[in-house]
Amino acid sequence: MIDRSGVIDYLIMVSQNSGTSTTIKIVYPISEANLDIVKRISQKAPAIRILNGYNSPYGMYIVDDEKALRVELREPATEKISEAIGFSVYSNRKSTVDFFKFVYELIWNERALNEELKRSDKMQKDFINIASHEMKTPTQAILGYSYLLQSHPEKREEMIQAIQRNAIRLQKLTSDILDVTRIESQTLNLNKEKFNLTDLILSIIEDYKSRIENDSNSNVKLLYNRPREDVIAEADKGRISQVISNLLSNALKFTREGIISITSEKKDSQIVVSIKDTGTGIHPEIMPRLFSRFATKSQSGTGLGLFISKSIVEAHGGKMWASNNDTNQENRGGALFTFNLPQSMQ
């Protein structure tokens, strides 16, 4: 009904003409009947912010810095707006307008908080479900191999290696869960020190080369374009090692054959590290939420690694971003992950 009266089209026009200089916020029921309106707003005026006003008892508020209109909803089922509305108040007095703005902000904040609580609740449930599933797999494997070890001592070495692999997987999952908790509660502490980033990368690469050699199904080469001068960083060495290892692990997961190349360089006042692979690339469905929790198309893993890595980099005052090397749908040519850190004052 409000849309038919022209209010929505007017707000779209204002948003289009003012760009980002005017903030427009709308609270109204997002239902099947209103989906076309939501779609129209998002397409024509993406800067307009919308919150779901389901079961709202407030009627209609329209307020800006100069004018305010409050309309009581009397008969929502009627087709005519004149029959639908009841008691109405209009004012251009500053004190009244300020009061209506205050009331509207209360309504907006109430809805925003409600939506955030719903998202948090869903994410918490998803987190518990995924974590439980991921923990169950290595735990069952460890128990299974332990029982088999007792009855098949001749395969002792093979089973011990399997137990170790699953124990490492379980340990990493536990560590990731603790890191997510620290990030969400803003208690992720950094122990900064000066260290040679070039040497750290070389050490990590040697470790991963050993893993590749032990994987008979992998035909991947690791290349490090070592800079002419060593790169000295002032950061949490353990956390930066965790970030690089996460990115390399992801690259190996989606690259069964080809090259993974790493570069590190000083650029202006930043240290820039890039990891490029020739694997399957970033799936289009994942790209918009790549650094969010549980964003993964892999059959294994929780999708926490990139979320944790980006949070670690940002805690250092840096940034992380990613792109596909090729937009060809059949062969996306792999992915490129890059992060930067403030350069150490040497």
For each residue, the residues with C-beta under 8 A, 3 or more apart:
1: 4 5 76 79 81 84
2: 5 7 8 28 60 81
3: 7 8 9 37
4: 1 81
5: 1 2 81
6: 9 10
7: 2 3 10 11 62
8: 2 3 11 12 37 40 41
9: 3 6 12 13
10: 6 7 13 14
11: 7 8 14 15 24 26 41 45 48
12: 8 9 15 16 40 41 44 45 48
13: 9 10 16 17
14: 10 11 17 18 22 24
15: 11 12 18 19 22 24 45 47 48
16: 12 13 19 44 45
17: 13 14
18: 14 15 21 22
19: 15 16 22 47
20: 47
21: 18
22: 14 15 18 19
23: 49
24: 11 14 15 45 47 48 49
25: 48 49 50 51 108
26: 11 41 48 49 50 51
27: 50 51 52 53 56 107 108 111
28: 2 34 50 52 53 56
29: 34 52 53 54 55 56
30: 34 35 38 50 52 53 54
31: 34 35 54
32: 35
33:
34: 28 29 30 31 37 38
35: 30 31 32 38 39
36: 39 40
37: 3 8 34 40 41
38: 30 34 35 41 42 50
39: 35 36 42 43
40: 8 12 36 37 43 44
41: 8 11 12 26 37 38 44 45 48 50
42: 38 39 45 46
43: 39 40 46
44: 12 16 40 41
45: 11 12 15 16 24 41 42 48
46: 42 43
47: 15 19 20 24
48: 11 12 15 24 25 26 41 45
49: 23 24 25 26
50: 25 26 27 28 30 38 41
51: 25 26 27 108 111 112 115
52: 27 28 29 30 111 115
53: 27 28 29 30 56 58 107 111
54: 29 30 31
55: 29
56: 27 28 29 53 107
57:
58: 53 61 107
59: 70 71 72 73 85 86
60: 2 69 70 71 73 85
61: 58 68 69 70 71 100 103 104 107
62: 7 67 68 69
63: 67 68 69 97 100 101 104
64: 67 68 97
65: 97 101
66: 92 97
67: 62 63 64 90 91 92 97
68: 61 62 63 64 89 90 91 92 96 97 99 100 101
69: 60 61 62 63 88 89 90
70: 59 60 61 88 89 90 100
71: 59 60 61 85 86 88
72: 59 85 86 87 88
73: 59 60 76 84 85 86
74: 83 84 85 86
75: 78 83 84
76: 1 73 84
77:
78: 75 83 84
79: 1 83
80: 83 84
81: 1 2 4 5 84 85
82: 85
83: 74 75 78 79 80
84: 1 73 74 75 76 78 80 81
85: 59 60 71 72 73 74 81 82 88
86: 59 71 72 73 74
87: 72
88: 69 70 71 72 85
89: 68 69 70
90: 67 68 69 70
91: 67 68 96 97 100
92: 66 67 68 97
93: 96 97
94: 97 98
95: 98 99
96: 68 91 93 99 100
97: 63 64 65 66 67 68 91 92 93 94 100 101
98: 94 95 101 102
99: 68 95 96 102 103
100: 61 63 68 70 91 96 97 103 104
101: 63 65 68 97 98 104 105
102: 98 99 105 106
103: 61 99 100 106 107
104: 61 63 100 101 107 108
105: 101 102 108 109
106: 102 103 109 110
107: 27 53 56 58 61 103 104 110 111
108: 25 27 51 104 105 111 112
109: 105 106 112 113
110: 106 107 113 114
111: 27 51 52 53 107 108 114 115
112: 51 108 109 115 116
113: 109 110 116 117
114: 110 111 117 118
115: 51 52 111 112 118 119
116: 112 113 119 120
117: 113 114 120 121
118: 114 115 121 122
119: 115 116 122 123
120: 116 117 123 124
121: 117 118 124 125
122: 118 119 125 126
123: 119 120 126 127 293
124: 120 121 127 128
125: 121 122 128 129
126: 122 123 129 130 294
127: 123 124 130 131 180 293 294
128: 124 125 131 132
129: 125 126 132 133
130: 126 127 133 134 294 302 303
131: 127 128 134 135 173 177 302
132: 128 129 135 136
133: 129 130 136 137
134: 130 131 137 138 173 301 302
135: 131 132 138 139 170 173 174
136: 132 133 139 140
137: 133 134 140 141 166
138: 134 135 141 142 166 167 169 170 173
139: 135 136 142 143 166 170
140: 136 137 143 144
141: 137 138 144 145 162 163 166
142: 138 139 145 146 163 166 167 170
143: 139 140 146 147
144: 140 141 147 148
145: 141 142 148 149 159 162 163 166
146: 142 143 149 150 163
147: 143 144 150 151
148: 144 145 151 152 155 159
149: 145 146 152 153 155 156 159 160 163
150: 146 147 153
151: 147 148
152: 148 149 155 156 159
153: 149 150 156
154:
155: 148 149 152 158 159
156: 149 152 153 159 160
157: 160 161
158: 155 161 162
159: 145 148 149 152 155 156 162 163
160: 149 156 157 163 164
161: 157 158 164 165
162: 141 145 158 159 165 166
163: 141 142 145 146 149 159 160 166 167
164: 160 161 167 168
165: 161 162 168 169
166: 137 138 139 141 142 145 162 163 169 170
167: 138 142 163 164 170 171
168: 164 165 171 172
169: 138 165 166 172 173
170: 135 138 139 142 166 167 173 174
171: 167 168 174 175
172: 168 169 175 176
173: 131 134 135 138 169 170 176 177 302
174: 135 170 171 177 178
175: 171 172 178 179
176: 172 173 179 180 302 304 305 308
177: 131 173 174 180 181 304
178: 174 175 181 182
179: 175 176 182 183 188 304 308 311
180: 127 176 177 183 184 293 304 307 308
181: 177 178 184 185
182: 178 179 185 187 188 189
183: 179 180 186 188 307 308 311
184: 180 181
185: 181 182
186: 183
187: 182
188: 179 182 183 311 312 315
189: 182
190: 235 236 239 315 316
191: 236 237 238
192: 234 235 236
193: 234 235 236 237
194: 232 233 234 344
195: 199 200 232 233 235 237
196: 199 200 230 231 232
197: 200 201 230 231 232 233 240 264 271 273
198: 201 202 226 227 230 231 264
199: 195 196 202 203 230
200: 195 196 197 203 204 237 240 241 244
201: 197 198 204 205 224 244 262 264 273
202: 198 199 205 206 224 226
203: 199 200 206 207
204: 200 201 207 208 241 244 245 248
205: 201 202 208 209 222 224 248 262
206: 202 203 209 210
207: 203 204 210 211
208: 204 205 211 212 222 245 248 252
209: 205 206 212 213 222
210: 206 207 213 214
211: 207 208 214 215 252
212: 208 209 215 218 220 222 252
213: 209 210
214: 210 211
215: 211 212 218
216:
217: 256
218: 212 215 252 256 257
219: 256 257 258
220: 212 252 255 256 257 258 259 260
221: 258 259 260
222: 205 208 209 212 248 260 261 262
223: 259 260 261 262
224: 201 202 205 261 262 263
225: 261 262 263
226: 198 202
227: 198 230 231 263 264 265 266
228:
229: 266
230: 196 197 198 199 227
231: 196 197 198 227 264 265 266 271
232: 194 195 196 197 344 346
233: 194 195 197 240 271 341 343 344
234: 192 193 194 342 344 345
235: 190 192 193 195 239 240 316 341
236: 190 191 192 193 239 240 312 316
237: 191 193 195 200 240 241
238: 191 241 242
239: 190 235 236 242 243 312 315 316
240: 197 200 233 235 236 237 243 244 312 316 341
241: 200 204 237 238 244 245
242: 238 239 245 246 308 309 312
243: 239 240 246 247 309 312 313 339
244: 200 201 204 240 241 247 248 262 273 275
245: 204 208 241 242 248 249
246: 242 243 249 250 305 306 308 309
247: 243 244 250 251 275 309 337
248: 204 205 208 222 244 245 251 252 260 262 275
249: 245 246 252 253 305
250: 246 247 253 254 305 306 337
251: 247 248 254 255 260 275 277 279 335 337
252: 208 211 212 218 220 248 249 255 260
253: 249 250 298 301
254: 250 251 277 279 280 281 298 335
255: 220 251 252 258 260 277 278 279 280 334
256: 217 218 219 220 279
257: 218 219 220 278
258: 219 220 221 255 277 278 279 334
259: 220 221 223 277 278
260: 220 221 222 223 248 251 252 255 275 276 277 278
261: 222 223 224 225 275 276 277
262: 201 205 222 223 224 225 244 248 273 274 275 276
263: 224 225 227 272 273 274 276
264: 197 198 201 227 231 271 272 273 274
265: 227 231 271 272
266: 227 229 231 270 271 272 343
267: 270 271 272 340
268:
269: 342 343
270: 266 267 318 340 341 342 343
271: 197 231 233 264 265 266 267 340 341 342 343 344
272: 263 264 265 266 267 338 339 340
273: 197 201 244 262 263 264 338 339 340 341
274: 262 263 264 336 337 338
275: 244 247 248 251 260 261 262 336 337 338
276: 260 261 262 263 325 334 335 336 337
277: 251 254 255 258 259 260 261 334 335
278: 255 257 258 259 260 325 333 334
279: 251 254 255 256 258 334 335
280: 254 255 283 332 334
281: 254 324 325 326 332 333 334 335
282: 286 287 290 322 323 324 332 335
283: 280 286 287 297
284: 287
285: 297
286: 282 283 289 290 295 296 297
287: 282 283 284 290 324
288:
289: 286 292 295
290: 282 286 287 295 306 322
291: 295 306 307 310 320 322
292: 289 295 303 307
293: 123 127 180 303 304 307
294: 126 127 130 302 303 304
295: 286 289 290 291 292 303 306 307
296: 286 301 302 303
297: 283 285 286
298: 253 254 301 303
299:
300:
301: 134 253 296 298 304 305
302: 130 131 134 173 176 294 296
303: 130 292 293 294 295 296 298 306 307
304: 176 177 179 180 293 294 301 307 308
305: 176 246 249 250 301 308 309
306: 246 250 290 291 295 303 309 310
307: 180 183 291 292 293 295 303 304 310 311
308: 176 179 180 183 242 246 304 305 311 312
309: 242 243 246 247 305 306 312 313 320 339
310: 291 306 307 313 314 320 339
311: 179 183 188 307 308 314 315
312: 188 236 239 240 242 243 308 309 315 316
313: 243 309 310 316 318 319 320 339 340 341
314: 310 311 317 318 319 320
315: 188 190 239 311 312
316: 190 235 236 239 240 312 313 341 342
317: 314 341 342
318: 270 313 314 339 340 341 342
319: 313 314 339 340
320: 291 309 310 313 314 337 338 339
321: 337 338 339
322: 282 290 291 335 336 337 338
323: 282 335 336
324: 281 282 287 327 332 333 334 335 336
325: 276 278 281 332 333 334 335 336
326: 281 331 332 333 334
327: 324 332
328: 331 332 333
329: 332
330:
331: 326 328
332: 280 281 282 324 325 326 327 328 329 335
333: 278 281 324 325 326 328
334: 255 258 276 277 278 279 280 281 324 325 326
335: 251 254 276 277 279 281 282 322 323 324 325 332
336: 274 275 276 322 323 324 325
337: 247 250 251 274 275 276 320 321 322
338: 272 273 274 275 320 321 322
339: 243 272 273 309 310 313 318 319 320 321
340: 267 270 271 272 273 313 318 319
341: 233 235 240 270 271 273 313 316 317 318
342: 234 269 270 271 316 317 318
343: 233 266 269 270 271
344: 194 232 233 234 271
345: 234
346: 232
